[in-house]
Amino acid sequence: MRLGIFSDVHANIEALTAVMGAFKQENIDEYYCLGDVVGYGASPNECADIVRQVAKVTILGNHDAAVAGRMDYSYYYEAARHALDTHAAVLSPENMSWLKTLPYKHELNAVGVHLCHGSPVRLEEFEYIFAPEQARECLPIFDSLGDITLIGHSHLCKVFALRPGEVEELPPRTFTLQKGVKYIVSVGSVGQPRDWDNRASFTVFDSDKREFSFKRIEYDIESAANKIFATSLDRNFGHRLHIGV
């Protein structure tokens, strides 16, 4: 089975449309979204409509939780709070109801895949994993981890190989799962990459081959940014799309 996994769309319909088109070339059997469908961008309803339709399961992201009234975001910086408030005001009742029901975690135990938005250690706190020392916090729950745990949140493409008492960071490229090793993989962002590569990020896991692959696709950044500039959203949310940070 081939799984299409993507995360952090952040209301960027241009990026999401490009990713969905690229997925069509990958013979995907099931799609999974790791959260943050909303926040930052100019097209929250359009993105939520697509993700609701294509993803078998969507995980709750912190921006989704904030918009749905499931977490306190008063400590977020002003521009992010304004975007969340704006999205909460414009989301359709159907999309808002959907966000209110999203799970923090999903386990595909038949193929050894676990899905969550941030760290699997404290799911509701949406903690980041983008460095080995953060991945090490997962060692105490090594036995309960899936063979591969797929996360979003950091907007970075990262791979961490875990063995009892040991964490190794690997390059973010296609790899085959090894016996005795568990992996935590950050799949990058569809709608707001932050690794200095402005192309939308998406990933594929082939459960038969036990192979995980990172993919990138160019999209119409100009249109996505201009839509942001035409709203009351912070202009930096549009500018940063061009540089991928």
N, C-alpha and C positions, 0 to 999 in steps of 0.2 A: 504494500500500500504506500502511496505517495501522498504525504501531507504538505500542504501549503501553509506556512506559518508567517504571520506578519504582525506588526505592532506599531503603536504610536502614530496613528494616521493624523491626528490633530487637525481634523476638519479641513484637510487639504485634498479636495476632490480631484484636482489635476494629477497629483501624485498617486492617489488611490486608483484612479482610472488607468493610469499607465501600468501600475503593478498588476491589476486584474487582467489587463491585456497580455502582459508578459507571462503570467501564470498559465494562460491558455496554451502556451508552448511547452508546458512542463508535465502534462498528463496527470494533473492533480486529482486525487480521489476525494479528499476532504480538506476543507479550509478551517484554520483556527486563528483567531485574533487574540493577541495578548494584552489588549486594553489601550486606553487613551484614544478613543475614537474622536473625542471632542477636545476643546482647548486650543488656543492660539490662532487657529485659522479662520477662514471666512465662510466655510460651508459645512456646518455641523449636521444639519438635517440630511443633506445629500449624502454625506459619508455614512451617517448612521443607517440610512435606508439601504445602502449597498452592503454594509457589513452585516446587518440583520439578515439580509437575503442570502449571502454566500457562506458565512461562517457557521459551521456546525456548532461551535461553542465560542463565545467571546468572554474573555476574562475581564474583571473589573480593574480599570486603571485608576490612579489617583485623581486625574482630571475628571473621569467619568463619575467617580464617587463624590467629588466636590459638586459637580453640576447637579447630581441627583440628590443632594442633601444628605449624603451618607458619611460625610467627614467634615471636620472643621478646617477651613482653609484661610482663616483670618490672618495667619502668619505668612501667607504667600505674598510676594511683592505686588505692588499696586497694579501693574499692567496685567499680570497673570490673573489677579482677582477680577479685574474688569472683564477680561475675556470670558472667564467662567460665568460671571453674572450675566453677561450678554448672551452666552449660549443657553443658559438656563431659561432666559426670557423668551428665546425664539424656538427652542426645540418643540417639536410636535408632541402632543400627549402620548402618542404611541412610542416615540423614541424616548421620552422621559420615563415612561413606565418600563421600557426595556432596560434602561440603565439602572433602574432601581432593583432589578432582579439578577444582575450579573454576578457570577461567583468569583471568589478570590482565587480559586484554584480548580484545576481539572486534571484528572489522572487518566491516561490511556495505558492502563497497566498491561494490556495484552501486547503492546509494542514497547513498553518500558519508557514511555514519554510522560513527563509531568509538565504542566503549564501553569505559570503564574506571572504577575506583572513585575514585581520586584523580588527581593530575596524571599526564599521559601521559609526562612526561619521565623519571621514575625510578619505574616502576610498582611495584616491590616495596617502596618506601619509603613508599607511601601518603601523599604530601604533599598539603597542602590547596591549593585555588585558591578563594579568596573575595574577592580584591582584585586590582586591575589589575597591581600589581607582581608578584604570583604568576603571573598569566596571561602576563606578559612573558617569563617563563622558557621559555615554549613557542615563542617567536619563532624560535630557532635551528632548530627542527624544523618550521617552518611548512610546508614542501613535503611533508612526510610525514604531516601531519595530515589527517583527513577533512574534508569540507565542514563537518561539525558533529561535535564530540566531546562526548559526554554523560557526565557524571561525577556522583558522589554525595559522600559522605564529610563534607562541611561541614554538612549538614542545612539548607542555605540555598538559596533560589532565586536564581540569578545568571546573567547573560548577559554574555559578553565577545566583542566582535567584533575579530578580528585581521586586520591587513593587514601587509605586509612592513614591519618596523620600527615598528609602531604597534599599540596596544591601546586599545580604547574600551569602557567599561562601559555596557551598555544596560539599560533597565528590564526586570524579569522579567515580561513579558507576551507575548501572541501576536505572533509576527513571521514574516516571510517571508525565507528565505535570499537574499542578494544575491550576484551573480557577483563574483568577485575577493576575497570576504571569507570567512574561516573563523571558525567560532564554537566557543567552549567554553562549555557550558551545565551548570550545576549544578542538578539536578532537584529538590532538596529531599528531605525525608524523609517516608516513610509513617508510621513509628511513633514518631518523636521530633523533630518540627519545632523549629527553634531561631531562627525569625525573628519571634517574638512573635505568630504566628498558629497557634493550636493545632489547626487543621484538618489532616488528612492531605493530603500533597502527592503528586501524580502528574502525568504528562505524556504528550502525544501528539505524534508526528511524522508528518505526511502527506507521504510521499515524492513523490507526484505533484504536489501543490500547493507542495511545498518549504516547508511551514508547520509551525512548532513552537508548541505551546500548553502553558501551565501550567494545572493544574486543582487545586482544593481541595475536600475533602468533610469534613463533620462526622462524628464517630463517637462511640461510647459511651466517653468518657474515664473516667467514674466506674468502670465495670467494669474497664477496663484498669488503672487505678491501684489499685483494691481487690485485684486479683489479685497485684500487686506487694507490697502491704502485708501480704498473707497469707503471704509467703515470707520468707526471710532476706535478700532483696535490699535494697539501700539504699532507704529510703523516698523519698529525693529523686528517684529514677527515676520514681516515681509522681506526686509533687507537680509536677514540671516539665512533665508532660503537660498540666496544666490551663492553664499560662501560655504554653506554646509556646516554651520557651527552654532 
